[in-house]
Each structure stands twice: as C-alpha cells, then as structure tokens.
Amino acid sequence: MAEALGLARATAGETSPNPAVGCVLVRDGVVVGRGAHRWSGVDHAEVLALREAGEQARGATAYVTLEPCAHTGRTGPCADALIAAGVTRVVAAMEDPNPLVKGEGFARLRAAGVAVEIDTSATHEAERLNEAFVHFMRTGRPLVTLKAAVTLDGKIAAPGDNSGWITSERARAHVQRLRHRHDAILTGIGTVLADNPQLNDRSGLPRSRPLLRLVADSQLRLPLDHRMVTTAAGDLVAVTTSAASKERRAALEQRGVDVWTFDAPNGRTNLRAAIERLAEKKYLSLMIEAGSKVNWAALEAGVIDKIFFYYAPKILGGLRSLPVAGGVGIQNRTDAIQFCHTELHVIPPDEFAVEAWVAKGTE
C-alpha cells in the first residue's frame, strides 16, 4: 500500500479532474504489476498494473489507493477488469466519494467472489493525497486555499518600497509546487497592477491541463498589454461586474481573455459565483494569491476552505503596513474565524508555513 500511495503521489497535477490513484499487484509475495493513472494516458491505475502483470494477475492481490470504479467514463469499470483478470483479493485505502462509485465497486467485486478489505491505516494519507477531489465530490465545490507570504507580525506589504520578496527563494519554490497541485489560481487587479505577476505554474512539472488564471477586476482595468494578457491561451479569466465597460470587455475577449460577470454588493465581484462557475467546469481546486482586500473579501464571503501561510523571520510593524486580510475585519475577538487541523511545514533554515482548515462545523 505504501508503494501504491507513492505511485499516486508522483502524479500530482497530472490527473485532474480525476483523482490520483496508484495500484500494485502482488502474487506469492512478489510484485507483478504497478500502475498510476495519468489523464493523458487515459487508462486507470488498475488497468495499467494488470497489463504489466499479464497472466500473473490471476490469483493476485491488488493494493489500490482508491476503490476501483464501477462506471464507464473514458474507460470501462476497473472493478470488471480486476474480476476478468482473476484477481482474488483487493485491498483499498478508501472508498470512492464519487456518487457514481461510492461502494459500487466494492459490491461488484464481492459479488464476483473477490475478497475486499479497506486498509484504514492508509485512509488518512489517501484522502490527503486527493483532498481536492474528495472535497469536490462531497460538497460539489472546488477546494479553495488562501495562500499568503507574511512576516511574523502578519504583514504582506510595507507602506513604501515593496520591491523584492518577503520570503526566500526556497519558500517560493515550495509555492510553485503548491500551485502545481491546483487547477486554478485567483488574484485581484490591485496585485496585478502593483506586482506585474505571471500567475503561472513554474514548477516545470507536467499537468493534465493548464493552470487557469483568474483576476478579480470589477472595472476591467487589466491592461491590454499586460504580460498575462499577451500570454493568454485559453487560460485567463477576468472576473468583473456589470458596471465594467463593454468596450473593455470586447477588447479583452478579442485578445483571448474570457470575461465572467458576477455582481456582489458594494460594486465588488461575486467570488462565490465565480467559484460556482469553476465547479461547473470541473475545476476541483482554487488557490487565492492576492492582496489584503481580496483576501478579506474571500474570508468574509465564507469561500475559503483552508489557508497556507508562508512565514518569513521578519517584522514590519507599523499601522500602515498591510495585514494579510484588510477590510473591516471582525469586530469582536469571540467572533474570530476559527481554524483546525493545523499543520506546520518547516522550510530550512529559518522559515515555515502554516496549513490549516477553516472550522466549518459539520461540513
């Protein structure tokens, strides 16, 4: 199972909107087949492992990180393929949360006389491996992560010169790996105009589809000659309001920028509606990398599921330095947004990142 999880982990970014799955076939104590699904290769992990094993699959045990599918999508059901190959036992790390599967794969295997077990010791790691897929299947919404680089006193920008970076090159490389695991990324027009970002995946690792870049831009101020626009190739969206200029909209669309119009109170873009549009397009995960105003708007709207904050060993201080989340904020300490399942990631020699989930009751 550890090897199967490793095979799945190695495909991060290459499977969306499908889950990452690894499969190892063992017969008489010897590994006879291995497989890991990649979107470009179509075939699922179980089918790849069976192909490698050939006749040795008969009488083997399949260790798989996710319940074998029982429906026909781009491929036929993996449960049927395992049965046809003569596999006698399946050990899975978790049940598939996809309503089209969810226990049906196990039921089909058992009905054919295949022994089925769930390795509960591997369930947590398997769910973490596919946290965006699991979240999407259980809620119908993309997993939304708020990422920020902050000083020890929670600041993201100084009132004066903001050239350079808060965190180190090593921390920024970690951010690129985090971006790589996401389907989409969103920032605000203020950050675009101030920092001139590319907002792309620079990890150099293969992806199942391009990282979708979104800019919250209520008045469509995105410059037509900005490098995000000039490099747009079906991967750039301006999220705006009905108050934006129709001429600006047409000009951006002519340059390959998709424009979504969603109104929210106070003339802002409706982030929740934009996230619902992502769900319709089967984008399973969104990372928000923005400024103080957008960060607070996302937190206030309740669309954030988790945070990933990178801390540098620095303090800016002052009342004019921008906090990670601005806006009106919470007025009473007892009403603060709560987090849980906090995890610390050490980034040598002196930095760290905090990953935590927003406490949302029973959701």
C-alpha positions in Angstrom: 0.0 0.0 0.0 2.9 2.4 0.8 4.2 1.8 -2.8 0.8 2.3 -4.3 0.5 5.6 -2.4 3.9 6.6 -3.7 2.9 5.9 -7.2 -0.2 8.1 -6.8 1.7 10.9 -5.1 4.1 11.1 -8.1 1.2 12.0 -10.4 0.3 15.2 -8.6 -1.1 17.7 -11.1 -1.4 15.2 -13.9 -4.8 13.7 -13.2 -7.4 16.4 -12.6 -10.4 16.3 -12.8 -9.8 12.6 -12.0 -8.2 11.5 -8.7 -4.6 10.4 -8.4 -4.6 6.6 -8.0 -1.8 4.0 -7.6 -2.1 0.3 -7.8 0.3 -2.6 -7.0 -0.4 -6.2 -7.8 1.2 -8.9 -5.6 1.2 -12.6 -6.2 3.0 -15.1 -3.9 4.7 -12.2 -2.1 6.2 -10.7 -5.3 5.1 -7.5 -7.1 4.0 -8.4 -10.6 2.3 -5.2 -11.7 2.3 -1.5 -11.0 0.2 1.4 -12.3 -0.6 5.0 -11.8 -3.3 7.0 -13.6 -2.4 10.0 -15.7 -5.1 11.9 -17.5 -3.1 12.0 -20.8 -2.8 8.2 -20.7 -6.5 7.6 -20.3 -6.1 4.1 -18.6 -6.6 3.9 -14.9 -4.0 2.6 -12.4 -5.6 -0.9 -12.1 -5.7 -1.4 -15.9 -2.0 -0.4 -16.2 -1.0 -2.7 -13.4 -3.0 -5.6 -14.9 -1.3 -5.0 -18.3 2.1 -5.2 -16.7 1.2 -8.3 -14.8 -0.3 -10.2 -17.6 -1.2 -13.8 -16.7 0.4 -13.3 -13.3 -2.6 -11.2 -12.2 -4.6 -14.4 -11.8 -4.7 -15.2 -8.1 -3.0 -11.9 -7.2 -3.9 -9.2 -4.6 -4.4 -5.7 -5.8 -3.4 -2.9 -3.4 -5.1 0.3 -4.7 -5.3 3.7 -3.1 -9.0 4.3 -4.1 -12.0 2.0 -4.6 -11.9 0.6 -8.1 -14.5 2.4 -10.3 -17.8 0.7 -11.3 -19.0 3.0 -14.0 -18.0 3.7 -17.6 -16.4 7.1 -18.3 -13.4 7.5 -20.7 -12.7 3.8 -19.8 -14.6 0.8 -18.7 -15.1 -0.1 -15.0 -11.8 -1.1 -13.3 -13.8 -3.5 -11.0 -14.8 -5.5 -14.0 -11.2 -5.5 -15.3 -9.9 -6.9 -12.0 -12.6 -9.6 -12.0 -11.8 -10.6 -15.6 -8.1 -10.8 -14.8 -8.7 -13.3 -12.0 -7.6 -11.1 -9.1 -8.8 -12.8 -5.9 -8.3 -10.0 -3.3 -8.5 -6.2 -3.4 -7.1 -4.0 -0.6 -8.1 -0.4 -0.9 -7.1 2.6 1.1 -10.5 4.3 0.9 -14.0 4.3 -0.5 -14.5 6.5 -3.6 -16.6 9.6 -2.6 -17.8 9.9 -6.2 -21.6 9.2 -6.1 -21.2 7.2 -9.3 -19.0 4.8 -7.5 -19.2 5.1 -3.7 -19.3 1.4 -2.6 -20.5 0.1 -6.0 -17.0 -1.0 -7.0 -16.6 -3.0 -3.8 -20.1 -4.5 -4.1 -19.3 -5.7 -7.7 -16.1 -7.2 -6.6 -17.7 -9.1 -3.7 -20.5 -10.3 -5.9 -17.9 -11.9 -8.1 -16.2 -13.7 -5.2 -13.3 -11.2 -4.8 -12.3 -10.6 -1.2 -12.3 -6.8 -0.4 -10.6 -5.0 2.5 -10.2 -1.4 3.4 -6.8 -0.6 4.8 -7.8 2.0 7.4 -4.2 2.7 8.4 -3.8 4.3 4.9 -7.1 6.1 4.6 -6.0 9.4 6.0 -3.0 9.6 3.7 -5.1 8.6 0.7 -7.7 11.3 1.5 -4.9 13.9 1.9 -3.5 12.8 -1.4 -6.8 13.6 -3.2 -8.1 16.2 -0.8 -9.4 18.4 -3.7 -11.2 15.5 -5.4 -12.7 14.3 -2.1 -13.8 17.8 -1.2 -15.4 18.4 -4.6 -17.2 15.1 -4.5 -18.6 15.7 -1.0 -19.5 19.3 -1.4 -19.9 20.0 -5.2 -17.4 22.9 -4.8 -13.7 23.4 -5.6 -11.4 23.3 -2.6 -10.3 26.9 -2.1 -7.0 27.6 -0.4 -5.9 31.1 0.6 -2.1 31.4 0.2 0.0 34.3 1.5 3.6 35.2 2.3 3.7 37.1 5.6 6.0 38.5 8.2 5.9 37.2 11.7 3.5 40.1 12.6 1.2 39.1 9.8 2.1 41.8 7.3 2.2 41.3 3.5 3.4 44.7 2.3 5.2 47.9 3.6 3.8 51.4 3.0 6.9 52.3 1.0 9.1 50.4 -1.4 7.8 46.8 -1.9 10.4 45.6 -4.4 11.7 42.1 -3.7 10.0 39.3 -1.8 9.0 38.7 1.8 10.0 35.0 1.7 13.1 33.2 0.4 13.8 31.5 -2.9 13.3 28.2 -1.2 9.9 29.1 0.1 8.9 30.5 -3.3 9.9 27.2 -4.9 7.6 25.5 -2.4 4.8 27.8 -3.5 5.3 26.7 -7.1 4.8 23.1 -6.1 1.7 24.1 -4.3 0.4 25.9 -7.4 1.2 22.8 -9.4 -1.3 20.9 -7.3 -4.1 23.4 -8.1 -6.4 23.6 -11.1 -6.9 27.4 -10.9 -5.4 30.5 -9.2 -7.1 33.9 -8.5 -5.7 37.3 -7.6 -7.0 40.9 -7.6 -6.4 43.6 -10.1 -4.6 45.6 -7.4 -1.9 42.9 -7.2 -1.8 42.6 -11.0 -1.1 46.3 -11.4 1.3 46.6 -8.5 3.4 43.4 -8.9 3.0 42.5 -12.7 2.8 38.8 -11.9 2.7 36.0 -14.4 0.5 33.9 -12.1 1.5 30.7 -13.8 2.9 27.3 -12.7 6.6 27.5 -12.9 7.3 24.1 -11.2 8.3 22.6 -14.6 6.2 19.5 -13.8 3.6 18.1 -16.2 0.0 19.0 -15.8 -3.3 17.4 -17.1 -4.4 20.9 -18.1 -3.1 24.5 -17.9 -3.4 26.4 -14.6 -6.5 28.6 -15.1 -5.6 32.2 -14.1 -8.4 34.4 -12.7 -8.3 38.2 -12.0 -10.9 39.8 -9.8 -11.3 43.1 -11.7 -14.6 44.9 -11.1 -13.9 47.7 -13.6 -11.8 45.7 -16.1 -8.7 47.7 -15.6 -6.5 44.8 -16.7 -4.1 46.4 -19.3 -4.3 45.0 -22.8 -0.5 44.9 -23.0 0.0 43.2 -19.6 2.0 40.0 -19.9 -0.9 38.0 -18.5 -3.0 39.2 -21.4 -0.3 38.8 -24.1 0.4 35.2 -23.0 -3.3 34.2 -22.7 -4.1 30.9 -24.3 -7.5 29.9 -23.1 -6.1 30.1 -19.5 -7.0 33.6 -18.4 -10.3 34.9 -16.9 -11.3 38.4 -15.9 -14.0 38.2 -13.2 -15.9 41.5 -13.4 -19.2 43.3 -12.7 -22.0 44.7 -14.9 -20.5 48.2 -14.3 -17.4 47.4 -16.4 -17.0 49.0 -19.8 -18.4 46.9 -22.7 -15.6 48.2 -24.9 -13.0 47.0 -22.4 -14.8 43.6 -22.3 -14.7 43.3 -26.1 -11.1 44.3 -26.3 -10.0 41.7 -23.7 -12.1 39.0 -25.3 -10.5 39.8 -28.7 -7.2 39.0 -27.1 -8.3 35.6 -25.8 -9.3 36.6 -22.3 -12.6 35.0 -21.0 -14.7 37.5 -19.1 -17.1 36.4 -16.4 -19.6 38.9 -15.0 -20.8 38.4 -11.4 -22.1 41.2 -9.3 -21.8 41.4 -5.5 -22.8 44.1 -3.0 -20.7 47.3 -2.9 -19.7 47.0 -6.6 -17.4 44.1 -6.0 -17.1 40.9 -8.0 -19.0 38.0 -6.6 -16.3 35.4 -5.7 -18.8 32.8 -4.6 -20.5 32.9 -8.1 -17.1 32.7 -9.8 -16.2 29.6 -7.7 -19.6 28.0 -8.7 -18.6 28.6 -12.3 -15.4 26.8 -11.7 -17.3 23.9 -10.3 -19.5 23.7 -13.4 -16.3 23.5 -15.5 -15.0 20.7 -13.1 -12.0 22.7 -11.7 -11.5 20.9 -8.4 -9.2 23.3 -6.7 -8.6 27.1 -6.5 -5.7 28.9 -4.8 -6.1 32.6 -4.0 -2.9 34.6 -4.1 -4.0 38.2 -3.7 -3.7 41.4 -1.7 -5.2 42.4 1.6 -8.6 43.5 0.2 -9.3 40.4 -1.8 -8.1 38.1 1.0 -10.6 39.7 3.4 -13.4 39.6 0.8 -12.8 35.9 0.3 -12.7 35.2 4.1 -15.8 37.4 4.6 -17.7 35.6 1.9 -17.0 32.3 3.5 -15.5 30.7 0.4 -12.1 29.8 1.9 -11.7 26.2 3.0 -8.1 26.3 4.1 -5.0 28.5 4.4 -1.4 28.1 3.5 0.6 30.9 5.0 4.4 31.2 4.5 6.2 33.0 7.3 9.5 34.8 7.0 11.6 35.7 10.1 10.9 39.4 9.7 8.8 42.1 11.3 7.5 45.2 9.5 5.4 46.7 12.3 3.5 50.0 11.9 -0.1 50.7 11.4 0.4 51.4 7.7 1.9 48.1 6.7 -0.8 45.9 5.1 -2.1 43.0 7.0 -2.8 39.6 5.4 -6.5 40.4 5.5 -7.8 44.0 5.5 -11.3 45.3 5.1 -13.5 46.0 8.1 -12.4 42.7 9.7 -14.1 41.0 12.7 -15.2 43.5 15.4 -15.2 41.1 18.4 -12.5 38.6 19.3 -15.1 36.0 20.2 -16.3 36.1 16.5 -12.9 35.4 15.0 -12.7 32.9 12.1 -11.6 29.7 13.6 -9.2 27.1 12.1 -8.5 23.5 12.8 -6.3 20.5 11.7 -3.3 22.8 11.8 0.0 21.5 10.3 3.4 23.1 10.3 5.8 22.8 7.4 9.4 23.7 8.1 11.3 25.4 5.4 15.0 25.5 6.3 16.9 27.3 7.6 14.5 29.8 9.2 11.1 29.8 7.5 7.9 27.8 8.0 4.4 27.5 6.6 1.2 27.0 8.4 -1.5 24.9 6.8 -4.9 24.9 8.4 -8.6 24.3 7.6 -11.4 26.7 8.3 -13.6 25.3 11.1 -17.0 25.0 9.4 -18.9 22.9 11.9 -20.1 19.6 10.5 -19.4 20.5 6.8 
